Amino acid sequence: MTPSALKIALDWPLEGKNGRLDKLELQIPWTNLGNAATIIKLNGLHMEATVNDNIELTPEDKHRSKQNILDSIESQREAKALGN
């Protein structure tokens, strides 16, 4: 069984079933990709999910989940430093 993105990203036992996104904004620093933060804003995210305790993660999935959280924290710090 393939783990859901919600399980990998958030370490929640959820499986996305249906969803809608009203608005997606991307701020991509094309001239400074290696040093500036890329900002993704999701507005009006509505998602239907079910609890799924049968999802098993590999050690690589667990590592990726933790790395995603750390990357998110770092991106937020960079955005605040840039005044966004």
N, C-alpha and C positions, 0 to 999 in steps of 0.2 A: 504494500500500500504506500502510495506517495504522500508524504506529509503536506499539509496545506501551508500556504504562505503565512497565514495567521499563526500557525503553530511554530514555524521557523522564526518569523520576525519577532513575535511577542512571547513565545513560549506559553501560549494559551492553547488548551485542547479544543480548538474551534475549527470548524470546516465551513468555509464560505459557500453559500448556496446561490445567492442572488445579490445584486447590488446596483447602485446608481451613484454617479458622481456629477454634481451640478456644475462645478467649475474646477479646472486644473490650471494652475499658474506655475510656470517654470522660469527661474532666473538663472541663466547659464552664462558664466563669465568666459565667453569664447576666447577672449584675448589673454586670459590668465587661468586656464583650466587647472593647472597643477598647483596653484597657490590660493585661489579664491574658492569660497563655498558655492556650490550649486544649491539653490533653494527651491523646494517643491512645496507648493501650497495646495491643499485639498480643501475645497469648500463644498459643503452639502454632501458629505459622504454618507450614504445610507446603505447598510449591508445586512443581509439576512444570513445568520450563521447558526450552526447547530453544534452542540457539545459532542465531541468525539474522543473518548478516552482510549480508543484503540490505536491511535496514531503512535508509532514508535519512531524515535529519532535516532539516527546514527550519531556516533561521536562527532563526525564532520558537521552534521546539522546543528548539533548543540553548540559547537564552536562558532558556526556562522551566525547563530542566533545571538550569542554574546557579542560577537564582533559588530553585528548590526546595531545593537544597543549602544555600544561604545562609539561607533561612527555617528550615530544620531546625536549623542551628547556633544561630541566634538563639533559637529556641524552647527548645533545651536550656539555653542560658545563662539564660534567664528562669526556667525550671523550677528550676535550681540556686539562683538568687537567692531564689526563694520557699521554698526548703528541701524541694523534692520530689525 
